[in-house]
Amino acid sequence: MRERVDIDFAATNPARYSADQPVKLDLFVKNVPSLLVKVYEINAANYYRDRQREIDTDIPLDGLVANSEQTHTFVGDPLRRVARRFEFPQLTRPGVYVMRAASAGGTATITRWACTT
């Protein structure tokens, strides 16, 4: 139980954001001393044209370069699952963004849309 790494996006995170709404995501982490959060901007038109389906968390990110990265270091009890909030002030334009959070031993991916309403 002590060695198990958990990284989960909170179910309460919105799936879509208006263009003027700040993008904030909550994650639950356990036994994560360091977390790397990468943001990828996806060209939705090309994706839809090539794959004929919606973008989801199964999108292959291998070979893509993240538009931004954040590294966070945490101190705490490795047995305790803790909620953490991450803000993305750089996401000010409409578009489709994929966030990937990774640590040694665990990865979580979520797709979020920042779009005009």
C-alpha positions, 0 to 999 in steps of 0.5 A, spaced: 500 500 500 505 504 501 509 503 494 502 504 490 502 511 486 495 514 485 494 520 480 487 521 478 483 527 475 477 529 480 470 527 477 468 534 479 473 537 473 469 541 468 469 538 461 469 545 457 471 552 459 469 558 456 474 562 453 474 567 459 474 562 464 481 560 467 482 553 467 483 549 473 484 542 474 483 538 481 487 531 481 488 526 487 495 524 488 498 519 493 505 517 494 507 522 489 513 526 491 514 529 484 509 530 479 510 533 471 504 536 468 504 537 461 499 540 456 498 539 449 494 543 444 491 539 439 489 541 432 482 538 432 480 539 425 486 535 423 485 530 428 477 529 426 479 529 418 485 524 419 481 519 424 474 521 423 472 521 431 472 525 437 478 526 441 479 523 447 484 520 453 486 515 448 489 520 444 497 518 442 501 523 445 508 519 443 512 524 438 508 530 440 512 536 444 508 539 450 506 546 449 507 547 456 510 543 462 510 544 470 513 540 475 511 540 482 514 537 488 510 535 494 512 533 501 507 529 505 505 522 508 505 517 502 499 513 505 495 519 504 491 521 498 491 528 497 487 533 493 491 538 489 489 544 484 493 546 478 492 552 474 493 553 467 493 561 466 497 560 459 490 557 456 487 563 454 485 561 447 479 557 444 482 550 443 482 543 445 488 541 450 490 534 453 493 534 460 497 529 462 500 528 469 506 523 470 510 521 476 515 515 477 510 509 477 503 513 475 500 517 469 493 520 468 491 523 462 485 528 461 482 532 455 479 538 456 476 544 452 477 551 452 472 554 448 468 560 446 460 560 448 
